[in-house]
Amino acid sequence: MGEGESNPQLALGLIFSVIGIFGFVLLLLQRADLEHVPGGDATGRSRAAAEGGGPAADNPAALSESGLWAALATGPIEVDAVQAQAEMWDVGRRVKISFGGHEDARHREVAVAEPCRAFEATSKRVEVRSGPDGVVVSRRKAGQGDWLCDLWLAQRLASG
């Protein structure tokens, strides 16, 4: 790693190791945040729903989720809104998007784990399968933004 070396393998290895460790720790912290959020503050949300609008927040970043929800409310929060807010995280976590590997880089697969009736449909580039495990939309020769259309289709089919 000193001056005049023509083989920078050690330096590059250390740099990529540090970047890899940072990425791994970042993903672990994000996963911990996601595991904490969904059911974490259900009683607080119920309390906020009962109390209605709360006092204005000086520092919204310092409030808990239920405190922020109560502070933003302009009136009593209905029970349906509390349930919808609690379910919001569940919907987002049941989606899996897979991009093709090295040999088939333009293959995309979107899966929504919402049980529905079994069916199958295929075309030249798109295949849709569904059943008790959910809906899977598979696309060959996918364009850059096609995964978003596939996600919309899978969510739409799973919801009804």
C-alpha positions as CSV (number, residue, x, y, z in Angstrom):
1,M,0.0,0.0,0.0
2,G,3.0,2.2,0.0
3,E,4.3,4.5,-2.7
4,G,5.6,3.0,-6.0
5,E,3.6,-0.2,-5.8
6,S,2.2,-1.3,-9.1
7,N,-0.2,-3.9,-7.6
8,P,-3.0,-2.1,-5.7
9,Q,-5.0,-5.3,-4.9
10,L,-4.6,-4.9,-1.1
11,A,-5.8,-1.3,-1.2
12,L,-8.7,-2.1,-3.4
13,G,-9.6,-5.1,-1.2
14,L,-9.7,-2.9,1.9
15,I,-11.7,-0.2,0.2
16,F,-14.4,-2.7,-1.1
17,S,-14.4,-4.4,2.3
18,V,-15.2,-1.2,4.1
19,I,-17.9,-0.4,1.6
20,G,-19.4,-3.9,1.9
21,I,-19.4,-3.7,5.7
22,F,-21.1,-0.3,5.6
23,G,-23.8,-1.6,3.2
24,F,-24.4,-4.7,5.3
25,V,-24.7,-2.6,8.6
26,L,-27.0,-0.2,6.8
27,L,-29.3,-3.0,5.6
28,L,-29.4,-4.5,9.1
29,L,-30.4,-1.2,10.6
30,Q,-33.1,-0.6,8.0
31,R,-34.5,-4.1,8.6
32,A,-34.6,-3.4,12.4
33,D,-36.5,-0.2,11.7
34,L,-39.0,-2.0,9.5
35,E,-39.5,-4.8,12.1
36,H,-40.1,-2.2,14.7
37,V,-42.7,0.0,12.8
38,P,-45.7,-2.2,11.8
39,G,-47.2,-3.1,15.2
40,G,-45.1,-0.9,17.4
41,D,-47.4,1.8,18.3
42,A,-50.9,0.4,18.0
43,T,-52.1,1.5,21.5
44,G,-50.7,5.0,20.8
45,R,-52.6,5.2,17.5
46,S,-55.8,4.1,19.3
47,R,-55.2,6.8,21.9
48,A,-54.5,9.4,19.2
49,A,-57.7,8.3,17.5
50,A,-59.7,8.8,20.6
51,E,-58.2,12.2,21.5
52,G,-58.4,13.7,18.0
53,G,-56.1,16.5,17.1
54,G,-53.1,17.0,19.3
55,P,-51.0,20.1,20.1
56,A,-48.7,21.5,17.4
57,A,-45.3,19.9,17.3
58,D,-42.2,22.0,17.7
59,N,-40.0,19.2,16.5
60,P,-41.9,16.6,14.5
61,A,-38.8,14.4,14.2
62,A,-38.8,13.9,18.0
63,L,-42.3,12.7,18.2
64,S,-43.4,9.0,18.2
65,E,-45.5,7.8,15.3
66,S,-48.7,8.1,17.3
67,G,-47.7,11.5,18.6
68,L,-47.1,12.8,15.1
69,W,-50.3,11.3,13.9
70,A,-52.2,13.0,16.7
71,A,-50.4,16.3,16.1
72,L,-51.3,16.3,12.4
73,A,-55.0,15.4,13.0
74,T,-57.5,18.2,12.5
75,G,-60.2,16.3,14.4
76,P,-60.9,12.9,15.9
77,I,-59.3,10.1,13.9
78,E,-61.8,7.4,13.0
79,V,-61.2,3.7,13.8
80,D,-61.1,2.8,10.1
81,A,-58.2,5.2,9.5
82,V,-56.3,3.7,12.4
83,Q,-56.8,0.2,10.9
84,A,-55.8,1.3,7.4
85,Q,-52.7,3.0,8.7
86,A,-51.7,-0.2,10.6
87,E,-52.3,-2.4,7.5
88,M,-50.4,0.0,5.3
89,W,-47.0,-1.5,6.3
90,D,-48.3,-5.1,5.8
91,V,-49.2,-4.4,2.2
92,G,-45.7,-3.1,1.3
93,R,-43.9,-6.0,3.0
94,R,-45.6,-8.7,1.0
95,V,-44.1,-7.7,-2.3
96,K,-41.0,-9.3,-3.8
97,I,-39.3,-8.0,-7.0
98,S,-36.6,-10.1,-8.6
99,F,-34.4,-8.9,-11.4
100,G,-32.7,-11.5,-13.7
101,G,-29.3,-12.8,-13.0
102,H,-26.1,-12.5,-15.1
103,E,-27.2,-14.7,-18.0
104,D,-30.8,-13.4,-18.2
105,A,-30.5,-9.8,-17.1
106,R,-33.7,-8.6,-18.7
107,H,-36.0,-11.1,-16.9
108,R,-38.2,-9.5,-14.2
109,E,-40.5,-11.2,-11.7
110,V,-42.9,-9.5,-9.3
111,A,-44.6,-11.5,-6.6
112,V,-47.4,-10.3,-4.2
113,A,-48.1,-12.7,-1.4
114,E,-51.8,-12.2,-1.2
115,P,-53.9,-15.4,-1.5
116,C,-56.3,-15.4,-4.4
117,R,-58.1,-17.9,-6.7
118,A,-55.8,-19.9,-9.0
119,F,-55.4,-18.8,-12.6
120,E,-52.7,-18.6,-15.2
121,A,-52.2,-16.4,-18.3
122,T,-49.4,-16.1,-20.7
123,S,-48.4,-14.0,-23.7
124,K,-45.2,-13.7,-25.7
125,R,-43.3,-11.9,-23.0
126,V,-45.5,-11.9,-19.8
127,E,-46.7,-14.8,-17.7
128,V,-49.1,-14.4,-14.8
129,R,-49.7,-17.1,-12.2
130,S,-51.8,-17.0,-9.0
131,G,-53.0,-19.2,-6.3
132,P,-52.9,-19.6,-2.5
133,D,-49.4,-18.3,-2.3
134,G,-50.2,-15.1,-4.2
135,V,-49.7,-13.5,-7.7
136,V,-46.5,-13.7,-9.7
137,V,-46.0,-11.7,-12.9
138,S,-43.0,-12.8,-14.9
139,R,-41.7,-10.8,-17.8
140,R,-39.0,-11.7,-20.4
141,K,-37.1,-9.0,-22.3
142,A,-38.3,-6.4,-19.8
143,G,-37.7,-2.7,-20.2
144,Q,-36.3,-0.5,-17.5
145,G,-39.7,0.6,-16.0
146,D,-41.7,-2.5,-16.8
147,W,-41.4,-3.8,-13.2
148,L,-43.6,-1.0,-12.0
149,C,-46.4,-1.9,-14.5
150,D,-46.0,-5.5,-13.3
151,L,-46.3,-4.5,-9.7
152,W,-49.5,-2.6,-10.4
153,L,-50.9,-5.6,-12.3
154,A,-50.0,-8.0,-9.5
155,Q,-51.5,-5.7,-6.8
156,R,-54.6,-5.2,-8.8
157,L,-55.1,-8.9,-9.4
158,A,-54.4,-9.7,-5.7
159,S,-56.9,-7.1,-4.5
160,G,-59.9,-8.5,-6.3
